[in-house]
């Protein structure tokens, strides 16, 4: 797997290569929280306290939906590419498309 620090192996200049995307961020482990917590039913298997007449069992599960959304937003913002990486990737895609049209 090529990285930004190693030269490309296909003979192109290093400037013509899009930056490598590494999706192995420790932030991704946080995505396990909204998956695992709902599976631990003894945590919320009770009626009290109620919220607007809803038993705890139901409103807690609804709150877990919000937890999942919040967790996804946090992980997305923590792992998204920088503006320069996005620009470099966009330029590399445009170069590749131009090469395909030429030959």
C-alpha positions in Angstrom: 0.0 0.0 0.0 1.5 3.3 -1.0 1.6 6.2 1.4 2.3 9.8 1.0 5.9 9.3 2.2 6.8 6.6 -0.4 7.2 7.3 -4.1 4.6 5.8 -6.4 5.6 2.6 -8.1 3.9 3.2 -11.4 6.4 5.8 -12.6 4.3 8.9 -12.1 5.7 11.9 -10.1 4.8 12.1 -6.4 2.7 15.3 -7.2 0.4 13.3 -9.4 -0.7 10.9 -6.6 -3.8 11.6 -4.4 -3.1 11.5 -0.7 -3.8 8.1 0.9 -6.8 7.8 3.1 -6.3 6.0 6.4 -9.6 5.0 8.0 -7.9 3.3 10.9 -8.4 6.1 13.4 -8.9 5.4 17.1 -11.9 7.7 16.9 -13.7 4.9 15.0 -13.8 2.8 18.2 -16.3 5.3 19.6 -18.8 4.0 17.1 -19.1 0.8 19.1 -20.8 2.7 22.0 -24.2 3.1 20.3 -24.1 -0.5 19.1 -23.1 -2.1 22.4 -25.1 -0.1 24.9 -28.6 -1.1 23.5 -27.5 -4.7 23.7 -27.0 -4.5 27.5 -30.8 -4.7 28.3 -30.4 -5.0 32.1 -29.3 -1.4 32.1 -32.8 -0.1 31.0 -35.1 -3.1 31.7 -37.4 -1.2 34.2 -40.4 1.1 34.3 -39.3 3.9 36.6 -38.4 6.7 36.2 -41.1 7.7 33.7 -40.8 10.7 31.3 -44.0 12.3 30.2 -45.8 9.0 31.1 -43.4 6.9 29.1 -41.7 4.1 31.0 -37.9 4.2 31.2 -37.6 1.2 28.9 -39.0 3.1 26.0 -37.7 6.6 26.4 -34.1 5.4 27.1 -34.1 3.5 23.8 -35.3 6.7 22.1 -32.5 8.6 23.8 -30.0 6.0 22.4 -31.0 7.0 18.9 -29.8 10.5 19.8 -26.6 9.0 21.3 -25.9 7.2 18.0 -26.4 10.4 16.0 -24.2 12.4 18.3 -21.5 9.7 18.3 -21.5 9.6 14.5 -21.2 13.4 14.2 -18.3 13.5 16.7 -16.4 10.7 14.9 -17.1 12.2 11.4 -15.8 15.6 12.5 -12.7 14.1 14.2 -11.7 12.0 11.2 -12.6 14.1 8.2 -9.8 15.1 5.8 -8.2 18.5 6.0 -9.1 21.1 3.3 -5.7 20.6 1.6 -6.2 16.8 1.4 -9.7 17.2 -0.1 -8.3 19.6 -2.7 -5.4 17.3 -3.5 -7.8 14.3 -3.9 -10.2 16.4 -6.1 -7.2 17.5 -8.3 -6.0 13.9 -8.6 -9.4 12.7 -9.7 -9.6 15.5 -12.3 -6.1 14.5 -13.6 -7.1 10.9 -13.9 -10.3 11.7 -15.7 -8.3 13.9 -18.1 -5.8 11.1 -18.8 -8.6 8.7 -19.6 -10.1 11.1 -22.1 -6.7 11.7 -23.8 -5.7 8.1 -24.2 
